[in-house]
Amino acid sequence: MNFDELFNQFQANAKRIESLAGQVGEEQARWKPDAETWSLLEVVNHLYDEEMLDFRTRLEILLSGSGAEWPPINPPAWVVEKAYNSRDLPASLQNFLAEREKSIRWLSNLEQPDWQASATTPWGREMQAGEMFASWVAHDLLHIRQLTELHWAWLNRQAGGYPVGYAGDW
């Protein structure tokens, strides 16, 4: 694993997420293209919870070799249970960015981490620390794509029926 490359991507992803979620009005932040799709605000709050309660926590467990149980998570349920879509976008974004900064500091201070360290996941699969970190970076990219798709859908809605196909294929 090329930790430095992944770490640089990890840091840059925070700026990408900030760029995609910042300067968005309240209506757009809460808007959903359909009942199954998360809003931009829900995506940002999901990223915040994942930063605190999933990736960093579980990677710490893997790297420590403590054998501690992974804390349970339920991201789809949290969207509703924690009322993500009723929160304030600027505050939610700042919460995520503050947690990301904690993650960056923590990762920066690791001394010779054993990326091969592994444990059995709650679902019964062996996972290595390197896989967890690479997945963390990939998770960002999946949600960056999701935020971009939400901007695309919002633009199409605002275009008021005027087709945007001249822009190119999506």
Buried (B, 14 or more C-beta within 10 A) or exposed (E): EEBEEBBEBBBEBBEBBBEBBEEBEEEBBBBBBEEEBBBBBBBBBBBBBBBBBBBBBBBBBBBEEEEEEBEEBEEEEBBEEBEBBEBEBBEBBBBBBEBBEEBBEEBEEBEEBBBEBBBEEEEEEEBBBBBBBBBBBEBBEEBBEBBEEBBBBBEBEEEEEEEEEEEEEE
